[in-house]
């Protein structure tokens, strides 16, 4: 289970801190920030991702890209705080 304040380690060795999470139509979206090399702070590198699992329960982190798709998802994080 991925929750806020957890660290995601990608296959390339990069680590990201989960800053926020929203759910829409049974899909969870995560707002993440890259952790710096000294692991003392976050960098100015943010992403919106979702997690997909295959039939063998292997999980993949999928970055949300494309201006239209991001414009659709980003407001969900703002609306959650209202």
N, C-alpha and C positions, 0 to 999 in steps of 0.2 A: 504494500500500500504506500502510495506517495502522498505525503502531507506537507503542509507549509513548514518551513525551517529545516527540511531534510535536504541532504546533499545527493545529487544525482551524478554518478561517474559515467562518463561516456566512454565508448570503446577506444577513442583516440587519447584518453588520459585526462581530458579536460573535466573539471568539476563545476557544477552549477548548483546554486542555492535556490530552493523553491521559495519564491516570495509570496505567491498567491495562487489560488485555485478556484475555478468556477466549473459548473456542470451545466451542459445544455444538451437536451435530447439524448440523455444517457452517455454523453461524451464528456470526459474531464479534460479541461485545458489548464495548463500550468504556465505561470509567468515566472521565468527563471533568470538568474543573473550569474555570470561567470565569476568564479572565485579566482583571485590573483594567485600567482605562483608561490608566494610565501604563505598562502592560506590565512591571511590576516584581514582581508577585506574583499569586497566585490569590485569587479572592473565595470567600466561603462559599456558592457556588452550584455544586452538583454534579448530574450527570445520568448516566443509563445510556442509551446509544444503540447503534444498529446502523446499518449502511450497506446500502442497497439500490441495485442498478443496473438500469436498464431495457435494452431491446433496443438502444438507441443508445449504450450505455456511459455514460449520464449517471447520476451518483451522487446519492443523496439520503440525508441523515442523518435517521434516525427515532428520536425520543425514546421510550423505554419508559416507559409510564405505567400507572397502575392499581395499587392496593395488592397485589392477588393476583399480578400479573405481576412486580412488583418483589420480592416475597417469594420468588418462584421463582428469579429471576436473581441477586439480591445474594449469596446464600450461595455461589454458584460462585466469586466473587472471594475470599471467605474461605477456602474449601476449597483453592483453588489454592496458597495460601501454607503449608499444613500439610505 
